[in-house]
């Protein structure tokens, strides 16, 4: 009897074990500009959350990340990024909530306040689904607000 398998009565096949959520490697995004860093994290299955700090590093560059590059994290885990606002004192503004707006209106709102806007397309629509930094975060005028839309 070729190709057939039989089990003796009273035996069971091994039960597969689950190891929890899939783990992914955290990529190194220190030194990248904010939007490419967020794009790289998203491609790795992670979510980036941005905060800002004055630094001698160029404005708009990621200067710190947690967890560190090379470590393992659950898929969809948050990676906290610190982005440089440079050395000069810039006007501090609260980032408005532009989620659920169309991209044109969201861009106009943010640019009118002095923010730069970059968009990462996540589909084929034109509605903003998420943004970084998050609404309500205090940020320097001239910094990038990344919109995820589609």
Secondary structure as a PSIPRED ss2 file (coil, helix, strand):
# PSIPRED VFORMAT (PSIPRED V4.0)

   1 X C   1.000  0.000  0.000
   2 X C   1.000  0.000  0.000
   3 X C   1.000  0.000  0.000
   4 X C   1.000  0.000  0.000
   5 X C   1.000  0.000  0.000
   6 X C   1.000  0.000  0.000
   7 X C   1.000  0.000  0.000
   8 X C   1.000  0.000  0.000
   9 X C   1.000  0.000  0.000
  10 X C   1.000  0.000  0.000
  11 X C   1.000  0.000  0.000
  12 X C   1.000  0.000  0.000
  13 X C   1.000  0.000  0.000
  14 X C   1.000  0.000  0.000
  15 X C   1.000  0.000  0.000
  16 X C   1.000  0.000  0.000
  17 X C   1.000  0.000  0.000
  18 X C   1.000  0.000  0.000
  19 X C   1.000  0.000  0.000
  20 X C   1.000  0.000  0.000
  21 X C   1.000  0.000  0.000
  22 X C   1.000  0.000  0.000
  23 X E   0.000  0.000  1.000
  24 X E   0.000  0.000  1.000
  25 X E   0.000  0.000  1.000
  26 X C   1.000  0.000  0.000
  27 X C   1.000  0.000  0.000
  28 X C   1.000  0.000  0.000
  29 X C   1.000  0.000  0.000
  30 X C   1.000  0.000  0.000
  31 X C   1.000  0.000  0.000
  32 X C   1.000  0.000  0.000
  33 X E   0.000  0.000  1.000
  34 X H   0.000  1.000  0.000
  35 X H   0.000  1.000  0.000
  36 X H   0.000  1.000  0.000
  37 X H   0.000  1.000  0.000
  38 X H   0.000  1.000  0.000
  39 X H   0.000  1.000  0.000
  40 X H   0.000  1.000  0.000
  41 X H   0.000  1.000  0.000
  42 X H   0.000  1.000  0.000
  43 X H   0.000  1.000  0.000
  44 X C   1.000  0.000  0.000
  45 X C   1.000  0.000  0.000
  46 X C   1.000  0.000  0.000
  47 X E   0.000  0.000  1.000
  48 X E   0.000  0.000  1.000
  49 X E   0.000  0.000  1.000
  50 X E   0.000  0.000  1.000
  51 X E   0.000  0.000  1.000
  52 X E   0.000  0.000  1.000
  53 X E   0.000  0.000  1.000
  54 X C   1.000  0.000  0.000
  55 X C   1.000  0.000  0.000
  56 X C   1.000  0.000  0.000
  57 X C   1.000  0.000  0.000
  58 X C   1.000  0.000  0.000
  59 X C   1.000  0.000  0.000
  60 X C   1.000  0.000  0.000
  61 X E   0.000  0.000  1.000
  62 X E   0.000  0.000  1.000
  63 X E   0.000  0.000  1.000
  64 X E   0.000  0.000  1.000
  65 X E   0.000  0.000  1.000
  66 X E   0.000  0.000  1.000
  67 X C   1.000  0.000  0.000
  68 X C   1.000  0.000  0.000
  69 X C   1.000  0.000  0.000
  70 X C   1.000  0.000  0.000
  71 X C   1.000  0.000  0.000
  72 X E   0.000  0.000  1.000
  73 X E   0.000  0.000  1.000
  74 X E   0.000  0.000  1.000
  75 X C   1.000  0.000  0.000
  76 X C   1.000  0.000  0.000
  77 X C   1.000  0.000  0.000
  78 X E   0.000  0.000  1.000
  79 X E   0.000  0.000  1.000
  80 X E   0.000  0.000  1.000
  81 X E   0.000  0.000  1.000
  82 X E   0.000  0.000  1.000
  83 X E   0.000  0.000  1.000
  84 X E   0.000  0.000  1.000
  85 X C   1.000  0.000  0.000
  86 X C   1.000  0.000  0.000
  87 X C   1.000  0.000  0.000
  88 X C   1.000  0.000  0.000
  89 X C   1.000  0.000  0.000
  90 X C   1.000  0.000  0.000
  91 X C   1.000  0.000  0.000
  92 X E   0.000  0.000  1.000
  93 X E   0.000  0.000  1.000
  94 X E   0.000  0.000  1.000
  95 X C   1.000  0.000  0.000
  96 X C   1.000  0.000  0.000
  97 X C   1.000  0.000  0.000
  98 X C   1.000  0.000  0.000
  99 X C   1.000  0.000  0.000
 100 X C   1.000  0.000  0.000
 101 X C   1.000  0.000  0.000
 102 X E   0.000  0.000  1.000
 103 X H   0.000  1.000  0.000
 104 X H   0.000  1.000  0.000
 105 X H   0.000  1.000  0.000
 106 X H   0.000  1.000  0.000
 107 X H   0.000  1.000  0.000
 108 X H   0.000  1.000  0.000
 109 X H   0.000  1.000  0.000
 110 X H   0.000  1.000  0.000
 111 X H   0.000  1.000  0.000
 112 X H   0.000  1.000  0.000
 113 X C   1.000  0.000  0.000
 114 X C   1.000  0.000  0.000
 115 X C   1.000  0.000  0.000
 116 X E   0.000  0.000  1.000
 117 X E   0.000  0.000  1.000
 118 X E   0.000  0.000  1.000
 119 X E   0.000  0.000  1.000
 120 X E   0.000  0.000  1.000
 121 X E   0.000  0.000  1.000
 122 X C   1.000  0.000  0.000
 123 X C   1.000  0.000  0.000
 124 X C   1.000  0.000  0.000
 125 X C   1.000  0.000  0.000
 126 X C   1.000  0.000  0.000
 127 X E   0.000  0.000  1.000
 128 X E   0.000  0.000  1.000
 129 X E   0.000  0.000  1.000
 130 X E   0.000  0.000  1.000
 131 X E   0.000  0.000  1.000
 132 X E   0.000  0.000  1.000
 133 X C   1.000  0.000  0.000
 134 X C   1.000  0.000  0.000
 135 X C   1.000  0.000  0.000
 136 X C   1.000  0.000  0.000
 137 X C   1.000  0.000  0.000
 138 X E   0.000  0.000  1.000
 139 X E   0.000  0.000  1.000
 140 X E   0.000  0.000  1.000
 141 X C   1.000  0.000  0.000
 142 X C   1.000  0.000  0.000
 143 X C   1.000  0.000  0.000
 144 X E   0.000  0.000  1.000
 145 X E   0.000  0.000  1.000
 146 X E   0.000  0.000  1.000
 147 X E   0.000  0.000  1.000
 148 X E   0.000  0.000  1.000
 149 X E   0.000  0.000  1.000
 150 X C   1.000  0.000  0.000
